[in-house]
Amino acid sequence: MSDYALNQVLYAKAREHKMIESIGADEVAGYDLSAEERAALADGDLDALFRLGANPYLIRRVFRRRFAL
C-alpha cells in the first residue's frame, strides 16, 4: 500500500477525460490500496486523497468538476 497505487488509479481515470464525483470499488479492484485510500476514492474526499499522497495534479484532473468556478 503506497501512494504509487493511488496515483495509478488517478492516472488511469484522468486518461478517460471524464468529470467524475467518485471512483467505485469495482474500478479499483485490481489495485493494492488500503481501506482508507479506497474510502477516499469512493467518497471523492480531496483532502484525504492529498493527505494520503495523491498527486495534486491528478486529483484536479480527475475531480475537476469540484474546482469549477
MODELLER restraints for C-alpha pairs under 7 A, 6 or more apart:
rsr = mdl.restraints
at = mdl.atoms
rsr.add(forms.Gaussian(group=physical.xy_distance, feature=features.Distance(at['CA:1:A'], at['CA:32:A']), mean=5.72, stdev=0.5))
rsr.add(forms.Gaussian(group=physical.xy_distance, feature=features.Distance(at['CA:1:A'], at['CA:33:A']), mean=5.35, stdev=0.5))
rsr.add(forms.Gaussian(group=physical.xy_distance, feature=features.Distance(at['CA:1:A'], at['CA:34:A']), mean=5.91, stdev=0.5))
rsr.add(forms.Gaussian(group=physical.xy_distance, feature=features.Distance(at['CA:3:A'], at['CA:52:A']), mean=6.67, stdev=0.5))
rsr.add(forms.Gaussian(group=physical.xy_distance, feature=features.Distance(at['CA:3:A'], at['CA:53:A']), mean=5.16, stdev=0.5))
rsr.add(forms.Gaussian(group=physical.xy_distance, feature=features.Distance(at['CA:3:A'], at['CA:54:A']), mean=6.10, stdev=0.5))
rsr.add(forms.Gaussian(group=physical.xy_distance, feature=features.Distance(at['CA:5:A'], at['CA:31:A']), mean=6.21, stdev=0.5))
rsr.add(forms.Gaussian(group=physical.xy_distance, feature=features.Distance(at['CA:5:A'], at['CA:32:A']), mean=6.15, stdev=0.5))
rsr.add(forms.Gaussian(group=physical.xy_distance, feature=features.Distance(at['CA:5:A'], at['CA:33:A']), mean=6.44, stdev=0.5))
rsr.add(forms.Gaussian(group=physical.xy_distance, feature=features.Distance(at['CA:6:A'], at['CA:33:A']), mean=6.72, stdev=0.5))
rsr.add(forms.Gaussian(group=physical.xy_distance, feature=features.Distance(at['CA:6:A'], at['CA:54:A']), mean=6.25, stdev=0.5))
rsr.add(forms.Gaussian(group=physical.xy_distance, feature=features.Distance(at['CA:7:A'], at['CA:54:A']), mean=5.60, stdev=0.5))
rsr.add(forms.Gaussian(group=physical.xy_distance, feature=features.Distance(at['CA:7:A'], at['CA:55:A']), mean=6.47, stdev=0.5))
rsr.add(forms.Gaussian(group=physical.xy_distance, feature=features.Distance(at['CA:9:A'], at['CA:28:A']), mean=6.89, stdev=0.5))
rsr.add(forms.Gaussian(group=physical.xy_distance, feature=features.Distance(at['CA:10:A'], at['CA:58:A']), mean=5.90, stdev=0.5))
rsr.add(forms.Gaussian(group=physical.xy_distance, feature=features.Distance(at['CA:10:A'], at['CA:59:A']), mean=6.91, stdev=0.5))
rsr.add(forms.Gaussian(group=physical.xy_distance, feature=features.Distance(at['CA:10:A'], at['CA:62:A']), mean=6.58, stdev=0.5))
rsr.add(forms.Gaussian(group=physical.xy_distance, feature=features.Distance(at['CA:11:A'], at['CA:58:A']), mean=6.35, stdev=0.5))
rsr.add(forms.Gaussian(group=physical.xy_distance, feature=features.Distance(at['CA:13:A'], at['CA:62:A']), mean=6.27, stdev=0.5))
rsr.add(forms.Gaussian(group=physical.xy_distance, feature=features.Distance(at['CA:14:A'], at['CA:58:A']), mean=6.78, stdev=0.5))
rsr.add(forms.Gaussian(group=physical.xy_distance, feature=features.Distance(at['CA:14:A'], at['CA:61:A']), mean=5.77, stdev=0.5))
rsr.add(forms.Gaussian(group=physical.xy_distance, feature=features.Distance(at['CA:14:A'], at['CA:62:A']), mean=5.08, stdev=0.5))
rsr.add(forms.Gaussian(group=physical.xy_distance, feature=features.Distance(at['CA:19:A'], at['CA:62:A']), mean=6.33, stdev=0.5))
rsr.add(forms.Gaussian(group=physical.xy_distance, feature=features.Distance(at['CA:19:A'], at['CA:63:A']), mean=6.19, stdev=0.5))
rsr.add(forms.Gaussian(group=physical.xy_distance, feature=features.Distance(at['CA:19:A'], at['CA:64:A']), mean=6.33, stdev=0.5))
rsr.add(forms.Gaussian(group=physical.xy_distance, feature=features.Distance(at['CA:19:A'], at['CA:65:A']), mean=5.91, stdev=0.5))
rsr.add(forms.Gaussian(group=physical.xy_distance, feature=features.Distance(at['CA:20:A'], at['CA:62:A']), mean=6.64, stdev=0.5))
rsr.add(forms.Gaussian(group=physical.xy_distance, feature=features.Distance(at['CA:20:A'], at['CA:63:A']), mean=5.87, stdev=0.5))
rsr.add(forms.Gaussian(group=physical.xy_distance, feature=features.Distance(at['CA:21:A'], at['CA:44:A']), mean=5.88, stdev=0.5))
rsr.add(forms.Gaussian(group=physical.xy_distance, feature=features.Distance(at['CA:21:A'], at['CA:63:A']), mean=6.29, stdev=0.5))
rsr.add(forms.Gaussian(group=physical.xy_distance, feature=features.Distance(at['CA:22:A'], at['CA:41:A']), mean=5.82, stdev=0.5))
rsr.add(forms.Gaussian(group=physical.xy_distance, feature=features.Distance(at['CA:22:A'], at['CA:42:A']), mean=5.06, stdev=0.5))
rsr.add(forms.Gaussian(group=physical.xy_distance, feature=features.Distance(at['CA:22:A'], at['CA:43:A']), mean=5.80, stdev=0.5))
rsr.add(forms.Gaussian(group=physical.xy_distance, feature=features.Distance(at['CA:22:A'], at['CA:44:A']), mean=4.59, stdev=0.5))
rsr.add(forms.Gaussian(group=physical.xy_distance, feature=features.Distance(at['CA:23:A'], at['CA:41:A']), mean=5.22, stdev=0.5))
rsr.add(forms.Gaussian(group=physical.xy_distance, feature=features.Distance(at['CA:23:A'], at['CA:42:A']), mean=4.96, stdev=0.5))
rsr.add(forms.Gaussian(group=physical.xy_distance, feature=features.Distance(at['CA:24:A'], at['CA:42:A']), mean=5.26, stdev=0.5))
rsr.add(forms.Gaussian(group=physical.xy_distance, feature=features.Distance(at['CA:25:A'], at['CA:42:A']), mean=6.97, stdev=0.5))
rsr.add(forms.Gaussian(group=physical.xy_distance, feature=features.Distance(at['CA:40:A'], at['CA:48:A']), mean=5.96, stdev=0.5))
rsr.add(forms.Gaussian(group=physical.xy_distance, feature=features.Distance(at['CA:40:A'], at['CA:49:A']), mean=6.01, stdev=0.5))
rsr.add(forms.Gaussian(group=physical.xy_distance, feature=features.Distance(at['CA:50:A'], at['CA:56:A']), mean=6.54, stdev=0.5))
